[in-house]
Amino acid sequence: MNNIYIIGVGLIGGSLALDIKSKRPDITVYGIDSSEQHLNEALELNVIDAKATLDDLDKADLVILSIPVDAAVELVPKVLDKVSDFGLVVDVGSTKLDICKVVETHSKRRNFLAMHPIAGTEFSGPKAAILDLFQHKTNIICEVEKTAFKLQEKALNLFSEIGMRMRYMNPEAHDKHIAYVSHLSHISAFMLGKTVIEKEKNERDIFDMAGSGFESTVRLAKSSPAMWTPIFKQNRENVIESLEGYIANLTQFKNMMKNDDFEGVFNEMKDTNYIKQILNGLK
């Protein structure tokens, strides 16, 4: 792979660019973005080597689509139209079912790979790009059997080289599971932030009293609404299902407190401590 084009030079696209350039300095990384400011920043920070446009994609060995999921669904068929038979298009969005559906009958379906690297921070834009963001991170690959073997092999070798562990899943299962372990936690952070802001009008008091527990819990509330609203929209049914389970547990916890059932409160928390073992086992 010599020429890599990244569409969307923000946190994920930019971090991929940095990692790829670090591991394979002979590769040229081109940036495409709707924001000229982002492109200029990415150039100044050496996140990309040069600017490009969609018309240049016939020269691409690999195109990485790292834009909001609604824009990705619109753009990916057009990108596939432009790449050569030897170019691979990869999408890194947080929902996979809609994008897999939109390309399933495309004449170049074999030139597309759907994946979701489970990595990120609450920040956005080229300045948020981090070297080694993907070290020891899981990369979910969907419908790998529909991608030309030689193309997927080259891409997966590259992604392994920058530190990712591959896991394979169908898009329906991916979207259902990710609603619980990612999308729900973002909604929780946004709504916790909203609740505290509404209750505590004196912002100075909030920040004087906010400890590391509060800060780490609401960290995700700093995430980009422009990125997350389309994710919630595309994964609406699974997110609603996860919210219903979460709300039921919150209601149960509230009712135990109303009923002075603090043995129940203790047991709820004690039982949930088991999540430490689950998470330690994933490391």
C-alpha positions as CSV (number, residue, x, y, z in Angstrom):
1,M,0.0,0.0,0.0
2,N,1.5,3.3,-1.1
3,N,-1.4,5.9,-1.2
4,I,-3.9,6.1,1.6
5,Y,-6.7,8.6,1.5
6,I,-8.5,9.6,4.8
7,I,-11.9,11.2,4.4
8,G,-12.5,13.0,7.7
9,V,-9.3,14.0,9.4
10,G,-10.6,14.2,13.0
11,L,-9.9,12.2,16.1
12,I,-10.2,8.7,14.5
13,G,-9.1,9.5,11.0
14,G,-6.2,11.6,12.2
15,S,-5.0,9.0,14.8
16,L,-5.1,6.3,12.1
17,A,-3.0,8.6,9.9
18,L,-0.4,9.1,12.6
19,D,-0.2,5.4,13.4
20,I,0.1,4.4,9.8
21,K,2.8,7.0,9.1
22,S,4.7,5.9,12.2
23,K,4.7,2.2,11.2
24,R,5.1,2.7,7.4
25,P,6.9,5.9,6.7
26,D,7.0,5.2,2.9
27,I,3.2,5.5,2.7
28,T,1.7,8.9,1.6
29,V,-1.4,9.9,3.5
30,Y,-3.8,12.3,1.8
31,G,-6.6,14.1,3.6
32,I,-10.1,14.9,2.4
33,D,-12.4,16.9,4.6
34,S,-15.4,19.2,4.2
35,S,-13.6,21.7,6.5
36,E,-10.7,23.6,4.9
37,Q,-9.6,24.6,8.5
38,H,-9.4,20.9,9.5
39,L,-7.3,20.1,6.4
40,N,-4.9,23.0,7.1
41,E,-4.6,22.0,10.8
42,A,-3.9,18.3,9.8
43,L,-1.2,19.5,7.4
44,E,0.4,21.8,10.0
45,L,0.4,19.0,12.6
46,N,1.9,16.5,10.0
47,V,-1.2,14.3,10.5
48,I,-1.5,14.1,6.7
49,D,1.1,14.6,3.9
50,A,-1.1,16.4,1.4
51,K,-4.7,17.6,0.7
52,A,-6.8,15.7,-1.9
53,T,-10.3,15.6,-3.3
54,L,-12.7,12.8,-4.1
55,D,-11.6,12.9,-7.8
56,D,-8.2,11.7,-6.7
57,L,-9.5,8.4,-5.3
58,D,-8.7,6.4,-8.4
59,K,-5.1,6.5,-7.2
60,A,-5.9,5.1,-3.8
61,D,-4.7,1.8,-2.4
62,L,-6.8,2.4,0.7
63,V,-9.6,4.9,1.5
64,I,-10.6,5.3,5.2
65,L,-14.0,6.9,5.7
66,S,-14.0,8.5,9.2
67,I,-17.0,10.9,9.1
68,P,-20.4,10.9,10.9
69,V,-22.4,7.8,10.2
70,D,-25.2,9.5,8.3
71,A,-22.7,11.2,5.9
72,A,-20.8,7.9,5.5
73,V,-24.0,6.0,4.3
74,E,-24.5,8.8,1.7
75,L,-20.9,8.9,0.6
76,V,-19.6,5.4,0.5
77,P,-21.4,4.3,-2.7
78,K,-19.9,7.4,-4.5
79,V,-16.4,6.6,-3.1
80,L,-16.7,3.0,-4.3
81,D,-17.7,4.3,-7.8
82,K,-14.4,6.2,-7.9
83,V,-11.8,3.7,-6.6
84,S,-10.0,1.3,-8.9
85,D,-10.5,-2.4,-8.8
86,F,-7.4,-2.6,-6.6
87,G,-8.5,0.0,-4.1
88,L,-10.2,-0.8,-0.8
89,V,-12.7,1.4,1.0
90,V,-12.9,1.0,4.8
91,D,-15.6,2.6,7.0
92,V,-14.8,3.1,10.7
93,G,-18.2,4.3,12.0
94,S,-19.9,3.2,15.3
95,T,-23.0,1.6,13.5
96,K,-22.6,-1.0,10.9
97,L,-26.0,-2.3,9.7
98,D,-27.1,0.6,7.6
99,I,-23.7,1.0,5.8
100,C,-23.5,-2.7,5.0
101,K,-27.0,-2.6,3.6
102,V,-26.3,0.4,1.4
103,V,-23.3,-1.3,-0.3
104,E,-24.7,-4.9,-0.5
105,T,-25.7,-4.6,-4.2
106,H,-22.9,-2.3,-5.3
107,S,-20.8,-3.6,-8.2
108,K,-17.7,-3.1,-6.1
109,R,-18.9,-4.6,-2.9
110,R,-15.8,-6.7,-2.8
111,N,-13.8,-3.4,-2.5
112,F,-15.5,-2.5,0.8
113,L,-14.6,-3.5,4.4
114,A,-16.9,-2.5,7.3
115,M,-15.1,-2.1,10.6
116,H,-15.3,-0.3,14.0
117,P,-12.2,0.3,16.0
118,I,-13.3,0.5,19.6
119,A,-11.1,3.5,20.6
120,G,-11.4,7.2,21.1
121,T,-11.6,10.2,23.4
122,E,-14.2,12.8,24.1
123,F,-12.3,15.3,21.9
124,S,-12.7,16.0,18.1
125,G,-10.9,17.5,15.2
126,P,-7.3,17.0,13.9
127,K,-5.8,18.5,17.1
128,A,-7.4,15.5,19.0
129,A,-5.4,12.9,16.9
130,I,-3.2,10.8,19.1
131,L,-0.3,8.5,18.2
132,D,-0.8,4.9,19.4
133,L,-4.5,5.4,20.1
134,F,-5.2,1.9,18.7
135,Q,-2.6,-0.1,20.7
136,H,-4.3,-3.1,22.2
137,K,-7.8,-1.9,21.1
138,T,-10.4,-4.2,19.6
139,N,-11.4,-3.7,15.9
140,I,-14.8,-5.2,15.0
141,I,-14.9,-6.5,11.4
142,C,-18.3,-7.1,9.8
143,E,-19.1,-9.2,6.8
144,V,-15.4,-9.9,6.1
145,E,-16.4,-12.7,3.7
146,K,-17.9,-10.2,1.3
147,T,-14.5,-8.4,0.9
148,A,-11.9,-9.5,-1.7
149,F,-9.4,-11.7,0.2
150,K,-6.2,-10.0,-1.0
151,L,-7.6,-6.6,-0.2
152,Q,-8.8,-7.5,3.3
153,E,-5.6,-9.3,4.0
154,K,-3.5,-6.2,3.2
155,A,-5.7,-3.9,5.3
156,L,-6.0,-6.3,8.3
157,N,-2.2,-6.7,8.3
158,L,-1.9,-2.9,8.5
159,F,-4.4,-2.6,11.3
160,S,-2.7,-5.4,13.2
161,E,0.6,-3.6,12.8
162,I,-0.7,-0.5,14.5
163,G,-1.8,-2.5,17.5
164,M,-5.4,-3.6,17.0
165,R,-6.9,-7.0,17.8
166,M,-9.5,-8.2,15.2
167,R,-12.9,-9.6,16.2
168,Y,-15.5,-10.7,13.7
169,M,-19.2,-10.1,14.0
170,N,-22.3,-9.7,11.9
171,P,-23.6,-6.1,11.6
172,E,-26.8,-6.8,13.5
173,A,-25.0,-8.2,16.5
174,H,-22.5,-5.4,16.4
175,D,-25.2,-2.7,16.5
176,K,-27.1,-4.5,19.3
177,H,-24.0,-5.0,21.6
178,I,-22.5,-1.5,20.9
179,A,-25.8,0.1,22.0
180,Y,-25.2,-1.3,25.5
181,V,-21.4,-0.8,25.9
182,S,-20.9,2.5,24.1
183,H,-24.1,4.3,23.0
184,L,-25.9,3.9,26.4
185,S,-22.8,5.2,28.3
186,H,-22.7,8.3,26.2
187,I,-26.4,9.0,26.8
188,S,-25.9,8.4,30.5
189,A,-23.1,11.0,30.6
190,F,-25.1,13.6,28.6
191,M,-28.1,13.2,30.9
192,L,-26.1,13.2,34.1
193,G,-24.5,16.4,33.0
194,K,-27.9,17.9,32.1
195,T,-29.3,16.9,35.5
196,V,-26.5,18.4,37.5
197,I,-26.6,21.7,35.4
198,E,-30.3,22.0,35.8
199,K,-30.2,21.4,39.6
200,E,-27.0,23.4,40.4
201,K,-27.4,26.8,38.8
202,N,-24.3,28.1,40.5
203,E,-21.6,26.6,38.3
204,R,-18.8,27.6,40.6
205,D,-20.2,25.3,43.3
206,I,-20.5,22.4,40.9
207,F,-16.8,22.7,39.9
208,D,-15.6,23.3,43.4
209,M,-17.3,20.0,44.6
210,A,-16.8,17.9,41.5
211,G,-14.3,15.1,42.2
212,S,-12.6,12.7,39.9
213,G,-15.6,10.3,40.1
214,F,-17.9,12.9,38.7
215,E,-15.4,14.1,36.1
216,S,-14.7,10.6,34.8
217,T,-18.5,9.8,34.7
218,V,-19.4,12.9,32.7
219,R,-16.3,13.0,30.5
220,L,-18.3,11.6,27.5
221,A,-20.7,14.5,27.7
222,K,-18.0,16.6,26.1
223,S,-18.4,14.4,22.9
224,S,-19.5,15.9,19.6
225,P,-23.3,16.0,19.3
226,A,-22.8,16.2,15.5
227,M,-21.2,12.8,15.6
228,W,-23.5,11.2,18.2
229,T,-27.0,12.3,17.0
230,P,-26.7,10.3,13.7
231,I,-25.3,7.3,15.6
232,F,-28.4,7.3,17.9
233,K,-30.7,7.7,14.9
234,Q,-29.2,4.8,13.0
235,N,-29.2,2.5,16.0
236,R,-32.5,3.8,17.3
237,E,-34.2,0.5,18.2
238,N,-31.2,-1.0,20.0
239,V,-30.5,2.2,21.9
240,I,-34.2,2.4,23.0
241,E,-34.0,-1.2,24.2
242,S,-30.8,-0.5,26.2
243,L,-32.4,2.7,27.7
244,E,-35.5,0.7,28.8
245,G,-33.3,-1.8,30.7
246,Y,-31.3,1.0,32.2
247,I,-34.3,3.1,33.2
248,A,-35.9,0.0,34.8
249,N,-32.8,-0.6,36.9
250,L,-32.7,3.1,38.0
251,T,-36.3,2.9,38.9
252,Q,-35.8,-0.2,41.0
253,F,-32.8,1.4,42.8
254,K,-34.9,4.5,43.5
255,N,-37.8,2.4,44.8
256,M,-35.5,0.4,47.2
257,M,-34.3,3.7,48.6
258,K,-37.9,5.0,49.0
259,N,-38.7,1.8,50.9
260,D,-35.6,2.0,53.2
261,D,-34.3,-1.2,51.6
262,F,-30.6,-0.5,52.1
263,E,-29.8,-4.2,52.2
264,G,-31.2,-4.3,48.7
265,V,-29.1,-1.3,47.7
266,F,-26.0,-2.9,49.1
267,N,-26.7,-6.2,47.3
268,E,-27.3,-4.4,44.0
269,M,-23.9,-2.7,44.2
270,K,-22.2,-5.8,45.5
271,D,-23.6,-7.9,42.6
272,T,-22.5,-5.3,40.1
273,N,-18.9,-5.3,41.4
274,Y,-18.6,-8.5,39.4
275,I,-18.1,-6.2,36.4
276,K,-14.5,-5.6,37.6
277,Q,-13.7,-9.2,36.9
278,I,-15.3,-9.1,33.5
279,L,-13.3,-6.0,32.5
280,N,-10.1,-7.3,33.9
281,G,-10.6,-10.5,31.8
282,L,-10.8,-8.4,28.7
283,K,-7.4,-6.7,29.1
